[in-house]
Amino acid sequence: MTRLVLATRNDHKVHELRQILGDLVGELSLDVVGAGDVPGAPDVAETEVTFEGNARLKAVALAQATGLPSVADDSGLAVDVLGGSPGVFSARWSGSFGGAGLSRADRDRANVALLLEQVADVPEEHLGAAFVCAAVLAMPDGTTEATEGRVTGRLVREPRGSNGFGYDPIFRPDSDVGDTRTFAEYTDVEKNVISHRGTAFRTMIPILRRALTP
């Protein structure tokens, strides 16, 4: 069985990756685990200025530390009228909360509130945005390959929905014509079909098959 390590300590993300990879898990006898399941897995600061750069930084560090094939992703929201921001700063748009003792939910609410304040006077027709995700596979020998997923949509003025996290409650995807729900009103299965993260990792399936086939 081949171990594939995802650069996260979030069990939900590991479960999500297993779902996205689907039949490939059985086909290649993959044991998909998180960084918390592997001794010596480092915590890597996201210091690059692109999604792909941050994902590569994390994947390479994890592969070097564990000697295992590793995947990492970085994602965020790019708002048209803000020139693509928050972008790589999406998770800390309203400030760095390292020592503030705030929960992830509190941080998410602060980020959403600031973003809505910044676009409060922007006309509806200019509220276009996109969720972007870069995923990188790093092998122990140092080779890497990257994929990207993107889903376009629009911001809504008030948060809606309780599923998802981050900016999901204020993002309405374009993918389903006539569907006015935000990502936070989608089920996990529905979201995986069209999401930026789902697209990035589905695009990586043939790369994983080639790299991990004995």
Buried (B, 14 or more C-beta within 10 A) or exposed (E): EBBBBBBBEBEEBBEBBBBBBEEBBEBBEBBBBBBEBBEEBEEBEBEBEEBBBBBBBBBBBBBBBBEBBBBBBBBBBBBBBBEBBBBBBBBBBBEEBEEEEBEEEEBBBBBBEEBBEBBEEBEEEEBBBBBBBBBBBBBEEEEBBBBBBBBBBBBBEEBBBEBBBBBBBBBBBEEEEEEEBBBBBBEEEBBBBBBBBBBBBBBBBEBBEEBBEE
